Amino acid sequence: MNNKADQFAQIIKTQAKSLGFDFCGIAKAEFLEEEAPKLEAWLNKNYQGKMSYMANHFDKRLDPTKLVDGAKTVISLIYNYFPEKRLPEDSDDFKIAKYAYGQDYHYVIKEKLKILLENLKSEIGDFGGRAFVDSAPVMERQWAQRSGLGWLGKNSLLLNRQMGSFFFLAELIIDLEVTSDPPMVKDYCGTCTRCLDACPTDAIVQPGLVDGSRCISYFTIELKEEIPQEVKGKFENWVFGCDICQDVCPWNRFSQAHKEPKFDPHPELRDFNQKDWNEITEETFNKVFSKSAIKRTKFGGLLRNLRFIQQ
């Protein structure tokens, strides 16, 4: 690699850190050859369930040059969302995934990526590129692993030795040649099977392979119809998303509280108990979750989830 590419890598990492990203890794933009048969097999088994969008843009998922013309580099970024305090404190109350406590991460992080791109262009000069936050066919965990940020755990999530897995992943795909980081080739899960053992719906069918259509997050967020009776009594009070496989992961003992005020819960949400959830009106839903990812399930979807758990 040339000195310029090394210099670009340093600038990118410094700028990412200044915007609050915890880690930044760089990989060469190329076709994900190893992932193609895995993705095809996963789709053929219908592990995407009703998430039909997962079968779209197969070629784009595997080839970043189809997303950004002349792409040469994929920059992967980690942004912490681990809360200072988990909600609710009483484990018998209804639970929502930690990533949804505060404002919708799509907007919070997209804004940061926009600033990052602008800052890089003002320091490096003009170049082409796009920012991605879980909103386009990008295999973000695989790119993060390729850029040395972590390995794919048995629950298929990216695990980082310094901070576990309670973080968001985001990418910049750019047409600039930048020095890559070495990929993470070691798997630090060892013989641990805590995530497999803890999943109440047996969504983790084998180490590293998740049947998305059996995941509590899928049932409570993605599925738009009635939840199948076969998973009745298995939700452990999760009304939006699920953190079980992360909560039991030993690597998450290294999680530290985030420093992003926008990810702090809405004041009213802090004290929500079962009574509040059961008496929630559409007006309260719109007020408390107006900027939250929980909007995705819509008011009717939330009522369906509450009904299903309690029937």
ROBAGU-13841 format. One record per atom (N, C-alpha, C): residue in one letter; z negated, x negated, y negated. Coordinates in steps of 0.05 Angstrom, whole numbers, padded with zeros to 5 digits, always signed. Atoms other than C-alpha are relative to their C-alpha. Example, Ala and Ser with C-alpha at 12.3 -4.5 7.8 and 13.67 -1.06 7.14 Angstrom:
BEGIN
A+00000-00018+00024
A-00156-00246+00090
A+00000-00018-00024
S+00001+00016+00024
S-00143-00273+00021
S-00014+00015-00022
//
This chain:
BEGIN
M+00000-00017+00024
M+00000+00000+00000
M+00000-00018-00025
N-00001+00016+00024
N+00011-00023-00071
N-00024+00004-00018
N+00023-00001+00018
N-00039-00035-00126
N-00002+00026-00016
K+00000-00025+00015
K-00017+00027-00164
K-00012+00023+00017
A+00010-00020-00019
A-00031+00071-00103
A-00031-00002+00003
D+00029+00005-00001
D-00100+00039-00098
D-00014+00010-00025
Q+00011-00008+00026
Q-00112+00051-00171
Q-00001+00030-00003
F+00000-00029+00001
F-00092+00124-00166
F-00023+00011+00017
A+00022-00010-00018
A-00141+00134-00108
A-00027-00002-00015
Q+00025+00004+00015
Q-00197+00106-00151
Q-00004+00020-00022
I+00000-00020+00023
I-00179+00150-00211
I-00007+00028+00011
I+00004-00027-00011
I-00176+00212-00167
I-00029+00004+00009
K+00028-00002-00010
K-00244+00199-00135
K-00020+00001-00023
T+00018+00000+00023
T-00277+00184-00201
T+00000+00027-00015
Q-00003-00026+00014
Q-00249+00247-00234
Q-00012+00023+00016
A+00011-00021-00017
A-00268+00290-00174
A-00031+00001-00001
K+00030+00002+00001
K-00340+00265-00176
K-00010+00011-00026
S+00009-00009+00027
S-00345+00279-00251
S+00000+00030-00002
L-00001-00029+00001
L-00328+00352-00237
L-00019+00013+00020
G+00020-00011-00018
G-00383+00360-00185
G+00008+00001+00029
F-00007+00000-00029
F-00344+00351-00120
F-00016-00022+00014
D+00018+00019-00014
D-00389+00317-00069
D+00015-00022+00014
F-00016+00020-00014
F-00335+00282-00030
F+00030+00005-00005
C-00029-00002+00004
C-00261+00267-00039
C+00013-00019+00019
G-00015+00017-00020
G-00215+00241+00016
G+00030+00004-00004
I-00029+00000+00005
I-00141+00224+00015
I+00015-00006+00026
A-00016+00004-00024
A-00089+00230+00069
A+00030+00002-00007
K-00029-00001+00005
K-00014+00221+00073
K+00010+00027+00008
A-00011-00027-00005
A+00024+00287+00069
A+00022-00003+00021
E-00020+00002-00022
E+00061+00293+00136
E-00004+00024+00019
F+00001-00022-00019
F+00075+00343+00191
F-00024-00004+00019
L+00023+00002-00018
L+00012+00358+00232
L+00009+00005+00029
E-00012-00003-00027
E+00044+00345+00299
E-00020+00009+00022
E+00020-00007-00021
E-00019+00349+00341
E-00010+00029-00002
E+00011-00026+00004
E-00039+00415+00310
E+00020+00022+00008
A-00020-00021-00005
A+00026+00452+00323
A-00005+00015+00027
P+00005-00015-00025
P+00014+00468+00398
P-00026+00014+00000
K+00026-00012+00000
K-00059+00483+00385
K+00001+00027-00016
L-00002-00024+00016
L-00043+00533+00330
L+00017+00022+00015
E-00017-00019-00015
E+00012+00565+00373
E-00016+00013+00022
A+00016-00011-00022
A-00035+00573+00432
A-00022+00019-00010
W+00021-00017+00012
W-00090+00603+00387
W+00012+00027-00008
L-00014-00025+00008
L-00041+00654+00360
L+00009+00016+00024
N-00009-00014-00025
N-00013+00670+00429
N-00023+00014+00014
K+00023-00013-00012
K-00083+00687+00452
K-00011+00023-00017
N+00009-00021+00019
N-00090+00736+00393
N-00028-00005-00011
Y+00026+00006+00011
Y-00152+00700+00369
Y-00002+00007-00030
Q+00000-00008+00028
Q-00131+00720+00298
Q-00007+00030-00003
G+00007-00028+00002
G-00145+00793+00315
G+00019+00015-00019
K-00017-00015+00019
K-00120+00838+00258
K+00007-00017-00025
M-00007+00018+00023
M-00114+00778+00211
M+00029-00009+00003
S-00028+00006-00005
S-00038+00782+00216
S+00011-00022-00017
Y-00010+00022+00018
Y-00030+00734+00157
Y-00002-00027+00013
M+00003+00026-00014
M-00053+00678+00204
M+00025-00008+00015
A-00025+00007-00015
A+00013+00683+00241
A+00023-00005-00019
N-00022+00005+00019
N+00054+00679+00177
N+00002-00029-00008
H-00005+00027+00011
H+00084+00615+00149
H-00009-00022+00019
F+00007+00020-00020
F+00074+00576+00214
F+00008-00028-00008
D-00010+00027+00007
D+00117+00518+00189
D-00015-00011-00025
K+00014+00009+00024
K+00082+00516+00121
K-00029-00010+00006
R+00027+00008-00007
R+00013+00511+00154
R+00000-00029+00010
L-00001+00027-00013
L+00035+00448+00190
L+00013-00021-00017
D-00015+00020+00016
D+00078+00415+00137
D-00004+00004-00030
P+00006-00003+00029
P+00052+00405+00066
P+00025-00004-00018
T-00025+00003+00016
T+00122+00385+00042
T+00014+00026-00004
K-00012-00026+00003
K+00141+00458+00052
K-00015+00017-00021
L+00016-00014+00020
L+00086+00479+00003
L+00005-00013-00028
V-00004+00015+00025
V+00099+00425-00050
V+00024-00018+00004
D-00024+00017-00003
D+00168+00394-00058
D-00006-00029-00004
G+00004+00029+00003
G+00167+00320-00046
G-00029-00009+00003
A+00029+00007-00004
A+00093+00321-00026
A-00003-00027+00014
K+00005+00026-00013
K+00067+00252-00010
K-00030-00003+00008
T+00029+00004-00003
T-00009+00260-00012
T-00015+00027+00001
V+00019-00023-00001
V-00062+00312+00008
V-00028-00011-00007
I+00027+00007+00008
I-00128+00305-00029
I-00018+00022+00009
S+00019-00020-00009
S-00186+00340+00005
S-00026-00004-00015
L+00025+00001+00016
L-00249+00358-00033
L-00021+00018+00012
I+00023-00015-00010
I-00318+00382-00013
I-00017+00008-00024
Y+00017-00010+00021
Y-00361+00426-00058
Y-00023+00016+00012
N+00024-00010-00013
N-00432+00443-00038
N-00007+00029-00009
Y+00009-00027+00009
Y-00457+00516-00037
Y-00028+00006+00013
F+00025-00005-00014
F-00523+00508+00002
F-00021+00009-00021
P+00018-00011+00020
P-00574+00552-00035
P-00028-00013+00001
E+00027+00011+00001
E-00643+00530-00058
E-00018+00017+00018
K+00016-00019-00015
K-00672+00592-00025
K+00017+00019+00015
R-00017-00018-00015
R-00644+00634+00030
R-00008+00029-00005
L+00005-00028+00004
L-00638+00709+00022
L+00006+00015+00026
P+00026-00008+00012
P-00673+00751+00044
P-00021-00019+00012
E+00022+00016-00011
E-00740+00716+00056
E-00010+00012+00026
D+00009-00014-00024
D-00759+00769+00107
D+00024+00001+00019
S-00022+00002-00019
S-00715+00756+00168
S+00008+00027+00012
D-00007-00026-00010
D-00716+00830+00186
D+00019+00015-00019
D-00018-00013+00019
D-00677+00848+00123
D+00029-00006+00006
F-00028+00005-00004
F-00602+00851+00119
F+00008-00026-00013
K-00007+00027+00009
K-00567+00785+00110
K+00030-00002-00008
I-00028+00007+00007
I-00504+00759+00076
I+00003-00030+00002
A-00005+00029-00002
A-00471+00692+00086
A-00006-00014-00026
K+00008+00015+00024
K-00496+00639+00039
K+00022-00005-00020
Y-00022+00006+00019
Y-00428+00625+00010
Y+00005+00023-00019
A-00006-00023+00016
A-00427+00695-00019
A-00024+00008-00019
Y+00023-00006+00018
Y-00494+00692-00057
Y+00008+00003-00029
G-00006+00001+00029
G-00463+00676-00124
G+00028+00010-00005
Q-00027-00009+00008
Q-00395+00683-00157
Q+00021-00009+00021
D-00021+00006-00019
D-00331+00682-00116
D+00010-00028-00003
Y-00007+00029+00001
Y-00316+00610-00098
Y+00029-00005-00006
H-00028+00003+00005
H-00241+00621-00102
H+00005-00006-00030
Y-00003+00003+00029
Y-00246+00628-00178
Y-00014-00025-00011
V+00016+00022+00010
V-00301+00577-00190
V+00013-00027+00006
I-00012+00026-00008
I-00267+00521-00151
I+00029-00003-00010
K-00028+00001+00010
K-00196+00539-00172
K+00000-00010-00029
E+00003+00008+00028
E-00218+00530-00244
E-00005-00031-00002
K+00006+00028-00001
K-00246+00461-00227
K+00025-00017+00008
L-00024+00014-00009
L-00182+00441-00191
L+00021-00001-00022
K-00019-00001+00023
K-00141+00462-00252
K-00007-00022-00020
I+00010+00021+00019
I-00184+00416-00296
I+00006-00027+00012
L-00004+00025-00014
L-00179+00361-00244
L+00029-00009-00002
L-00028+00006+00003
L-00103+00365-00244
L+00007-00009-00028
E-00005+00007+00028
E-00101+00364-00320
E-00010-00028-00007
N+00012+00026+00006
N-00148+00304-00324
N+00016-00023+00013
L-00015+00020-00014
L-00108+00266-00272
L+00027-00006-00014
K-00026+00004+00014
K-00043+00278-00308
K-00003-00014-00027
S+00004+00014+00026
S-00072+00255-00374
S-00006-00029+00004
E+00007+00028-00005
E-00096+00191-00342
E+00022-00015+00015
I-00020+00013-00016
I-00040+00176-00293
I+00028+00004-00011
G-00027-00008+00008
G+00020+00210-00325
G+00008+00024+00016
D-00008-00025-00013
D+00059+00271-00303
D+00008-00004+00029
F-00009+00000-00028
F+00068+00287-00229
F-00001+00029+00009
G+00000-00028-00011
G+00080+00350-00187
G-00022+00004+00019
G+00021-00006-00019
G+00026+00384-00148
G-00011+00028-00002
R+00012-00026+00001
R-00011+00447-00130
R-00029-00002+00011
A+00028-00002-00009
A-00084+00466-00120
A-00003+00023+00020
F+00005-00021-00021
F-00109+00505-00059
F-00029+00003+00005
V+00028-00006-00008
V-00175+00540-00045
V+00002+00023+00019
D+00002-00020-00021
D-00171+00578+00020
D+00018+00024-00007
S-00017-00023+00008
S-00114+00620-00009
S+00029-00003+00007
A-00028+00005-00008
A-00051+00591+00022
A-00001-00012+00028
P+00001+00011-00027
P-00030+00568+00091
P-00003-00030+00002
V+00006+00029-00002
V-00064+00500+00089
V-00022-00003+00021
M+00020+00005-00021
M-00102+00473+00150
M-00021-00019-00011
E+00017+00017+00017
E-00158+00449+00106
E-00020-00017+00016
R+00019+00016-00015
R-00207+00426+00160
R+00014-00024+00013
Q-00015+00022-00012
Q-00154+00385+00194
Q+00007-00022-00021
W-00006+00020+00021
W-00134+00352+00128
W-00025-00015-00008
A+00025+00013+00008
A-00207+00338+00111
A-00007-00021+00021
Q+00006+00020-00021
Q-00216+00304+00179
Q+00019-00024-00002
R-00020+00022+00003
R-00152+00264+00168
R-00007-00019-00023
S+00006+00016+00023
S-00179+00240+00102
S-00029-00012+00002
G+00026+00014-00005
G-00246+00217+00133
G-00024+00015-00010
L+00023-00014+00011
L-00291+00272+00105
L-00019+00011+00022
G+00017-00010-00021
G-00318+00294+00173
G+00016+00005+00025
W-00013-00007-00026
W-00302+00318+00243
W-00003+00030+00005
L+00002-00029-00006
L-00290+00387+00272
L-00021+00004+00022
G+00022-00005-00019
G-00353+00412+00305
G+00008+00019+00022
K-00005-00019-00022
K-00359+00455+00367
K+00005+00028-00010
N-00004-00027+00011
N-00360+00516+00321
N+00026+00000-00017
S-00026+00004+00013
S-00292+00490+00293
S-00002-00005-00030
L+00003+00006+00028
L-00322+00478+00224
L+00000-00030-00005
L+00001+00028+00007
L-00317+00412+00188
L-00030-00008-00004
L+00028+00010+00003
L-00383+00373+00195
L+00001-00027-00014
N+00002+00025+00015
N-00402+00318+00147
N-00028-00012+00005
R+00025+00012-00008
R-00456+00268+00166
R-00021+00001-00022
Q+00019+00000+00022
Q-00488+00269+00097
Q-00010+00028-00008
M+00008-00027+00010
M-00489+00344+00084
M+00005+00023+00019
G-00003-00023-00018
G-00474+00385+00146
G+00026+00015-00004
S-00025-00016+00002
S-00426+00443+00136
S-00001+00022-00021
F+00001-00021+00020
F-00450+00488+00080
F+00014-00008-00026
F-00015+00008+00024
F-00394+00470+00032
F+00028+00013+00002
F-00027-00010+00002
F-00326+00494+00009
F+00019-00024+00002
L-00021+00021+00000
L-00262+00455+00022
L+00022+00009-00019
A-00022-00006+00019
A-00206+00451-00029
A+00020-00023+00002
E-00020+00021-00002
E-00141+00412-00033
E+00018-00001-00025
L-00023+00004+00019
L-00091+00383-00082
L+00021-00013+00017
I-00023+00012-00013
I-00023+00370-00052
I+00018-00010-00022
I-00015+00012+00023
I+00015+00322-00098
I+00024-00017+00009
D-00024+00015-00007
D+00081+00285-00100
D-00003-00030-00009
L+00006+00027+00008
L+00048+00219-00118
L-00010-00016+00024
E+00009+00017-00023
E+00038+00162-00069
E-00027-00012-00007
V+00027+00009+00004
V-00036+00147-00063
V-00011-00012+00026
T+00011+00014-00024
T-00074+00100-00016
T-00018+00020+00016
S+00015-00019-00017
S-00101+00141+00043
S-00027-00012+00009
D+00025+00009-00012
D-00171+00138+00072
D+00003+00001+00030
P-00002-00002-00030
P-00181+00125+00147
P-00010+00027+00010
P+00009-00026-00010
P-00187+00189+00187
P-00027-00003+00015
M+00025+00000-00016
M-00253+00209+00221
M+00008+00005+00029
V-00008-00004-00028
V-00240+00198+00294
V-00023+00005+00019
K+00024-00004-00017
K-00311+00200+00321
K-00011+00028-00003
D+00013-00026-00001
D-00344+00265+00341
D-00030-00005+00003
Y+00029+00005+00000
Y-00418+00264+00325
Y-00016+00024+00011
C+00015-00023-00012
C-00436+00330+00361
C-00014-00008+00026
G+00012+00008-00026
G-00450+00294+00426
G+00000+00023+00020
T+00002-00021-00021
T-00475+00340+00481
T-00013+00026-00011
C+00013-00023+00012
C-00506+00390+00432
C+00018+00025+00004
T-00015-00026-00002
T-00485+00463+00446
T-00014+00022-00015
R+00017-00021+00014
R-00532+00499+00398
R+00017+00023-00011
C-00016-00021+00012
C-00476+00536+00362
C+00012+00018+00021
L-00011-00017-00021
L-00444+00560+00427
L-00021+00018+00011
D+00022-00016-00012
D-00511+00583+00454
D-00010+00022-00018
A+00012-00019+00019
A-00531+00619+00390
A+00018+00023-00007
C-00019-00020+00010
C-00468+00659+00376
C-00004+00026+00016
P+00007-00025-00015
P-00488+00732+00394
P+00024+00014+00011
T-00024-00014-00009
T-00416+00755+00403
T+00018-00018+00018
D-00015+00019-00017
D-00393+00694+00444
D+00028-00006-00012
A-00026+00006+00014
A-00339+00679+00392
A+00010-00028+00006
I-00008+00028-00005
I-00340+00605+00408
I+00005-00002+00030
V-00007-00003-00029
V-00302+00608+00474
V-00002-00027+00015
Q+00005+00027-00011
Q-00305+00533+00486
Q-00003-00019-00023
P+00005+00018+00023
P-00324+00472+00444
P+00025-00003-00017
G-00023+00004+00019
G-00279+00472+00382
G+00019+00023+00000
L-00019-00022-00001
L-00244+00537+00400
L-00014+00027-00006
V+00013-00025+00008
V-00264+00601+00364
V+00020+00024+00002
D-00015-00025+00000
D-00238+00671+00380
D-00008+00015-00026
G+00005-00012+00026
G-00234+00695+00308
G-00006+00030+00001
S+00002-00029-00002
S-00230+00767+00331
S-00027+00009+00012
R+00026-00007-00011
R-00300+00763+00361
R-00023-00009-00019
C+00019+00012+00018
C-00335+00731+00301
C-00012+00022-00018
I+00014-00020+00017
I-00387+00772+00261
I+00013+00000-00028
S-00013+00001+00026
S-00353+00748+00197
S+00026+00016+00000
Y-00025-00016-00003
Y-00287+00778+00222
Y-00007+00030-00001
F+00007-00029-00002
F-00320+00845+00239
F-00009+00011-00027
T+00013-00010+00025
T-00358+00850+00173
T+00017-00004-00025
I-00017+00005+00024
I-00303+00825+00126
I+00029+00006+00004
E-00029-00002-00004
E-00233+00822+00155
E+00009+00026+00012
L-00008-00024-00015
L-00232+00882+00201
L-00002+00025-00019
K+00000-00023+00018
K-00213+00944+00161
K-00006+00027+00014
E+00005-00025-00015
E-00223+00996+00216
E-00028+00000+00011
E+00027-00002-00011
E-00284+01017+00255
E-00006-00024+00018
I+00008+00023-00017
I-00323+00961+00289
I-00003+00009+00029
P+00002-00009-00028
P-00317+00964+00365
P-00028+00002+00011
Q+00027-00005-00011
Q-00377+00991+00403
Q-00010-00023+00018
E+00009+00021-00019
E-00377+00932+00451
E-00018-00022-00013
V+00017+00021+00014
V-00410+00888+00397
V-00025+00013-00013
K+00023-00015+00011
K-00463+00941+00380
K-00026-00015+00007
G+00026+00013-00005
G-00532+00911+00372
G+00001-00031+00000
K-00002+00029-00001
K-00506+00840+00367
K+00002-00014-00028
F-00005+00012+00027
F-00501+00830+00291
F-00024-00013-00013
E+00024+00013+00011
E-00573+00808+00279
E-00003+00004-00030
N+00003-00009+00028
N-00572+00845+00212
N+00018-00014-00020
W-00020+00012+00019
W-00512+00807+00182
W+00018+00023-00009
V-00017-00021+00011
V-00477+00856+00135
V+00025-00011-00013
F-00024+00012+00012
F-00428+00807+00104
F+00001-00029+00009
G-00002+00028-00010
G-00406+00744+00141
G-00022-00006+00019
C+00020+00009-00019
C-00451+00704+00187
C-00003-00030-00002
D+00005+00028+00001
D-00484+00636+00185
D-00013-00011+00025
I+00016+00008-00023
I-00515+00633+00254
I+00008-00027+00011
C-00009+00025-00013
C-00472+00576+00282
C-00006-00024-00019
Q+00007+00021+00019
Q-00487+00536+00218
Q-00030-00004-00002
D+00029+00001+00002
D-00561+00553+00214
D-00012-00016+00023
V+00011+00014-00023
V-00573+00525+00284
V+00010-00029+00003
C-00012+00027-00003
C-00531+00462+00274
C-00019-00022-00011
P+00019+00022+00008
P-00576+00399+00272
P+00010-00015-00025
W-00010+00015+00023
W-00530+00367+00220
W-00007+00014-00026
N+00006-00014+00025
N-00549+00420+00170
N-00029-00004-00010
R+00026+00008+00010
R-00619+00392+00165
R+00004-00019-00024
F-00005+00017+00022
F-00586+00345+00115
F+00010+00015-00025
S-00010-00016+00022
S-00563+00403+00070
S-00020-00002-00024
Q+00016+00000+00024
Q-00588+00397-00002
Q+00009+00023-00018
A-00007-00022+00017
A-00589+00452-00054
A+00022-00008-00019
H-00023+00005+00018
H-00525+00458-00095
H-00010-00001-00029
K+00007+00002+00029
K-00524+00445-00170
K+00019+00018-00017
E-00019-00017+00013
E-00474+00500-00188
E-00012+00026-00008
P+00013-00025+00008
P-00506+00555-00230
P+00016+00025+00007
K-00016-00023-00007
K-00447+00601-00215
K-00004+00009+00029
F+00005-00008-00028
F-00467+00601-00141
F-00028+00011+00004
D+00027-00012-00002
D-00538+00626-00157
D+00004+00030+00003
P-00004-00028-00005
P-00548+00698-00134
P-00005+00017-00026
H+00004-00020+00021
H-00544+00757-00182
H-00030+00006+00000
P+00029-00005+00001
P-00616+00770-00207
P-00009+00024+00017
E+00008-00024-00016
E-00617+00839-00173
E+00001-00006+00030
L-00004+00005-00028
L-00594+00810-00107
L-00024-00016+00012
R+00023+00016-00009
R-00654+00763-00103
R-00021+00016+00014
D+00022-00017-00011
D-00701+00821-00088
D+00010+00023+00017
F-00012-00022-00017
F-00654+00865-00047
F-00015+00001+00026
N+00012-00004-00026
N-00690+00894+00013
N+00015+00022+00015
Q-00015-00020-00016
Q-00669+00943+00068
Q+00003+00026-00015
K-00001-00026+00015
K-00686+01003+00023
K+00022-00002-00021
D-00021+00004+00021
D-00641+00975-00033
D+00028+00002+00013
W-00026-00001-00013
W-00584+00964+00015
W+00007+00028+00009
N-00006-00027-00010
N-00590+01033+00046
N+00004+00021-00023
E-00003-00019+00022
E-00594+01067-00022
E+00022-00009-00020
I-00020+00011+00019
I-00538+01026-00054
I+00021+00020-00008
T-00021-00017+00010
T-00491+01065-00098
T+00025-00017-00006
E-00024+00015+00007
E-00420+01046-00116
E-00004-00014-00027
E+00005+00012+00027
E-00444+01034-00187
E-00016-00026+00003
T+00016+00024-00004
T-00497+00984-00163
T+00017-00021+00014
F-00018+00019-00014
F-00446+00952-00115
F+00018-00014-00020
N-00019+00011+00020
N-00397+00942-00173
N-00015-00018-00020
K+00015+00016+00019
K-00452+00914-00218
K-00009-00026+00012
V+00011+00024-00013
V-00485+00866-00170
V+00021-00019+00011
F-00020+00016-00013
F-00422+00843-00135
F+00026-00003-00015
S-00025+00000+00016
S-00372+00846-00193
S+00015-00026+00002
K-00013+00026+00000
K-00358+00771-00189
K-00003-00013+00027
S+00007+00012-00026
S-00377+00761-00116
S+00023+00003+00021
A-00019-00002-00022
A-00335+00749-00053
A-00005+00025+00016
I+00007-00024-00015
I-00371+00810-00025
I+00019+00024-00008
K-00019-00021+00008
K-00321+00853-00064
K+00022+00003+00020
R-00022-00001-00020
R-00271+00836-00009
R-00004+00022+00021
T+00005-00020-00020
T-00305+00883+00039
T+00001+00029-00011
K+00000-00026+00015
K-00305+00939-00014
K-00025+00016+00007
F+00024-00016-00003
F-00360+00990-00021
F+00000+00015+00027
G-00002-00015-00026
G-00335+01031+00038
G-00005-00018+00024
G+00003+00019-00022
G-00333+00970+00082
G-00029-00008+00004
L+00028+00007-00002
L-00404+00951+00065
L-00016+00023+00012
L+00014-00023-00012
L-00428+01022+00081
L+00005+00001+00030
R-00007+00000-00029
R-00391+01018+00148
R-00017-00020+00015
N+00016+00021-00013
N-00427+00952+00164
N-00029+00008+00003
L+00028-00009+00000
L-00495+00980+00145
L-00005+00021+00022
R+00001-00022-00019
R-00482+01042+00187
R+00000-00011+00029
F-00004+00011-00027
F-00459+01002+00247
F-00025-00015+00010
I+00024+00016-00008
I-00521+00957+00247
I-00023+00019+00007
Q+00024-00017-00003
Q-00569+01015+00243
Q+00002+00024+00019
Q-00003-00024-00018
Q-00539+01069+00287
Q-00013-00003+00027
//
